[in-house]
Amino acid sequence: MEREKLSMIGHVKDTPRVLKKAYEQRHEAIDEFVSAFVTHDFKKVFFLGSGTSHHVSLVIRNIFVEILGVEGIACEPTLFAYHEPINPSNAFKKEEICVIGFSQHGDSISTCTALKKAHDEGYFTIAVTEQLGSVLEEFSDAYCHLLCEEEEIGPETRGYTETIFQFYIQAIEIAKAKGRISENQFIQMDSDAKKLAEELPVVIQESIDWYHRNRDEFLKMTKSSIAGYGVNFPTALEARLKFFETYARPCTGYEMEEQMHGPMRAYDQNNYIFLIASEGTAELARLKELVPYYKDAFTEHVFVITAEEGLELSRRDLHFSIKTSDILSPILYIIPFQVLSALICEDVGIDTKVSPIKKRYVSSHYPSQRHQNLIEPEKH
């Protein structure tokens, strides 16, 4: 008997399990990746992925820059393949540059094309996938297996969160092995990860409670924007993607201050504005100014998501009862948006397990089912 697919909210609720699995089974999956960074003196690293994998790349780029001190660039794979010079100033030796491609299924056309370019030009490449034996591995010098397990529906949630978690673990393992952090620092950073994995069910439940508390208001939402800053600017981008690929209403994702530059004419009383209030002394102070400004100038539908103290919050807002380190906080702050996207779809009758594509389309898979540019959708 075929096992029933997990729903989107089912995947979110299942995330703590795979995070704990990644923590406990770390050496079964990460040793080849860690060894590549320990044995090579990489000074510049490209992080490449499309869609959710691009947003993962942005987060992991920040982790590696902070913990490992590398020069990191996260860009869309097609830009890398056709427009981004790999070493324009010749400041690095070829062997000091690493190119990492992220693709859960390992068959993204854009990521495969980009990694093949880097591989053909003699740069060290690493393929990161959940699917074993994928096309992406053909263009890699080393491989990293994601422990998120295959997601059974299109809008990825569990995989996004687990990939960030796994690469944080890998980063601190590399830093310890290369002497960039002390043993005590490693123990603390490792403990931060374990604690977050154990406490994530609380975050998920508080996010579900937040949704139900504001459910009637959310169901009237026709357009929205999501803003974050610092390490959670990518969180705003991924949250925007989750809204767009599920609920399908207009949504924008901004760096918090950039949201003040341009889109104001499009905002009115029907806008829903979500603000991610993570760590950052100056930016948090700025957010305190922006909340009343948005409410006075545009809309009452302003929602603050935070684990920080000292903010004046209302029933619309979500204040987590737990907190984690700034570098791990993207795992915390994406959860409410995954929950909102999943539950609002359930309430309005959108089945996120069913692909919205109903006619011929250009595939994003490499080499697209395996050798056609146009494919017919599977008939049910």
N, C-alpha and C positions, 0 to 999 in steps of 0.2 A: 504494500500500500504506500503510495507516494506521500511524503510528509508535506503538510500544508506549509506554504510560504509564510515567513514572518511578515507582519505588516510593517509600515514605516515606524510607527511608535514601538513596535516589537523590537526592531533593530536598535532603537535608542535605549530601550530598557535593558537590552542585552549587552550594551557597551561595557558596563563594569566587569562583566565576566571575561571579555576578551582582553581588557586592560590587565586584569589580574593574571590571565594566562600569559600575556606578553612579559609581565614582570617575572613570573615564575619560570618561564621557559626561555628566557632571554638568550642564553648561550647556545640554544639549539638553532636560533635564527640569525643572530647578529654577529657571530664571530668572524665570518668572512668579511663583512662590511667593516667591522672594527679593525681587523688585521690590515685591510687596505689602507686605512688612514694612519695606522701606527707605523707601517713599513714604508709608507710614502710621505714625503714632506710636502703635502698639498698646501699651497698658499692662496689659491684662488679656486672657488668651487661654484659651478653653475647648478642650479636646481630647476629642473624643467618638468612641467606637467600642464595638462589642459583641464579647464573646468575646476572641479573640486580639487584635482591634483595640483593645479596651479596655486590655489589658495593654501593647500598643504605646503607647497614649496616656499611660499612667502613666509609662513610661520617657521618652518624648519630652517630657512635661511637665517632668520633672526636668532634662533637657538644656536646655530653653528658659529655665527659671528660673535655672539656673546660668550659662549663657553670655550670655543676652540680658537677664536681670534683669526679666522680665515677671512679673506675678502670674499663676500658672497653676493651672487647675483641670481635672482629668481625672475625669469621672464618667460613669456609664452614660447612654446617650442618652435612655432613657425617663425617668430621674430628671430630666434636663435639660428634657425636653419638658413634663413635668407638675408638677414639684415644685421645681426649682432656680431661684430668682430670678437673673436675669442680672446685675443691678446694684442689689442691695437697699439699699445705703447711698447711692446716687447719687454715689459718689466719682469715677466716671469719666464722661467724655463718651461718647455713643453711638459716635462715630467712633474712640474709643480701645479699643474692645472687638472682638475677633476670635473667631469660632467656627469650629473646624476639624473636619470630619467624616472619619473614616477607615473605609473599607470596600473591601477588595480588589476585589470584584466590583461594588461601587457600587449594590447593590440591597437592602441591609439595611433592613428596615422601621423599626427603631428609630432608626438613624442618619439615614435620609432624613426621618423625622418630626421629629427634633430640629433638623436643619439647615434644614428648611422653616420651622419656628417662628422660628428666629433670622433667617432671610432675610426672612420676612414682617414681622417687627418692626423691620427696618431696620438690623440689625447686619451687619458685613462678614463674609462666609462664604467658606470655602475647602473644596472637595471634594478628597479624596485617594483615588485609586483606581488599580488596575492596569488595569482594564477601561475602555477608551476609550468615550466616548459613553454613559455610564451614567446612570441615573435621578438619582443624587446630584448630578451636574453641573447639573441643572436648578435646583437651589436654591443655587447658588454664585456669588459674585462673581469668584472666581479659582479656578484648577484646578492641581493638582499630580499629575503622572503618576508612579506608582511603577515603578521599573525592575526589579522582582523577577521579572517575567514570570509568566504564569498558572500557578498550581499545579494539578496534575492530579488531586489527591486532597484529601479533606476536611480532615484534620488539617494545618493550615498550619505550615510550618517555615521554608522559605526566605524567604517573604514577610515573616514576623515579623522575621527578622534583617536583611533588606535594608532594610526600612522604618526601623528604628532607625538603621542606617548612613547612609541617605540623608538623614534629618532632622538627624543630627549634622553632615553636610557642609553642609546648608542653614543650620543655625544659625551655624556659624563663618563662612560667606560673608556672612550678614546682619551678624554682629558686626563683621567687618572693614569692610564697607561703611558701617556707622554709627559707626565709630571706637570701638567698645567694647573691642576688642583691638588690640594693636600688630601690625605686620607680622611681627615675630619670633614673637609668640605664635601668629599664624595659621599660620605655616610649621610650627611645632612641632605644633600640633593637627592640621593637615592631614597631616603626616608620621605621626602616631599612627594615623590612619585608614588610610592607605595600608599601613603596616606590618602592621596587624591583618588587613587583607584578604589580604595576601601570606602571613601565617603561619597563617591559619585552617585550612588543610589539616592542619597539625600538631595543632591542637586536636581536630579531628574524628578523626584517627587515634588520638590518645591516649585519646579518649573511647570509641572502638571497642575498643581494647585493654583499657580498664577494664571494659567490659561483659563481654568474654570471660573476663577474670580472675575475675570474680565471677558468671559466668553461672549456675552451679549454684545458688548462693544466691538470685539474683534470681528464678529460676524457682519458688522456694518462696514468693515474696512474695504475701500475701493482702491486706494493708492497709499504708498508708504515710503519711508526712507529709513535707513539704518546707518548710524554713524559710530565709529570707534576711533581710537588713537593708539599710537605706540604699537606694542605687540598685538593689539587687538583691532588694528585697522584691517588686517586680513580677515578677522572674524566677521566684521561688517560686510565684507565682500562675499564671504561664503554664506552668511545668513541671507543676503540679498538673492544669491543664486538659489538657495533652498526655497525661498518664497516664489521665485519666478518659475522654477521648474515643477512646482507642485500647485500652489494656489493660483498662479498665473494672472495675478493682478499687477499693475505697474509698481515697480519697487526700485529704488536706487540705493547704492552703497557708497558711503563717503568716509574719508578721513574727517574727523569732527570739525576742524577749522575750515577745511575746504568746502564743507556744506554751506558755509556762510558766503561763498563766492560764486554766485551765478544762479542757483536754482530757485531763489526766493520768489520770483514772479510766478512760478508754477505752484507755489504752496498756497493753500487756503484752508478753510475750516474742515475740509474733508480729508486732509492729510493726517496720517498716523506717523509719528516720529519716534523712533526707538534709539536710545542713547546708551552705549556701553560705557559705564563709568568704572574703568579699571584703575590700576595704580598710575601715578604720574601727578606730582604735586601741582605743577603749573596747569596742566590740562584738566585736572579735576576741579581746580578753582575756576577755570574758564567754563566748564560744564555747569557749575552752579549758577553762572550768569546766564547761560544759554537757555536753561529750562524755563525760567519765568519769561524770558524774551520770546521764545517760541509760543508759549501759552498766551501771552498778551497780544502778539502780533499776528498769529496765524490760527492756532488750533488748540483745543483743550486735550486732544489725543496725543499726549506726550508720555512715553513710558521709559523709565530709567531702570537699567539692569546693573546691579552692583553687588560687590562684597565689601565695599569700603564703608567707613563710618563717617559721620558728620554731614550727611546729606539730608535735606528735608524731603521725605518720601511720602507718597500717597498710596491709596489702595491699587492704583494703576501700576505701581512700581514693584520690582522684584528685588528683595534684599536677601542674598544667600546667608544661611547660618554658618557656612564654612568659608574658609579662604585658603588660597594656595599662593605659591610664589608667582611673581609677575611673569616669569618666563613660561610657566606652566598654565597660566590663566586662560589662554585661548581654549583649552580643553573645557574649562568651567563655563566660559561665556558663550560658547556655541550651542550648548544644550537647550536653553530656552527657545532659541529660534528653530532648532530641529523639532522640538516638542510642538511649538506653535504651528509650524508648517504641517506636521503630521495630523494634529488633532483638528485643525480648522478644515482640512480636506475631508476628514471623516464626517465632520458635522454638516458640510455642504454637499456631500455625496460624490467627491472626487476620489476615485480609486487609484492610489499611487502605485499599486502593483501592476497596473495596466499602462502600457506605453501609449502616449497620445498620438503617435504617428500612425496615420491610417492610409497612406499612399506611398508611392515610390519615393525614395529619398537617397541622397548621396551619403554613403556610409562614413562614419568617423573611424572605422576599424581598419587596421592594416594587416594584410592587404585586402580588406573588405570582403568578407565571407568567402573566403580567402582570396579570390582573384577577380572580383567584379567591382566596378565603381558604382553601379546602380543595383539595388536589390529590392526585392518585394518583401514587405513585412510578413512575418509568419501569420498564417491564417489559423484562427481558433474556431 
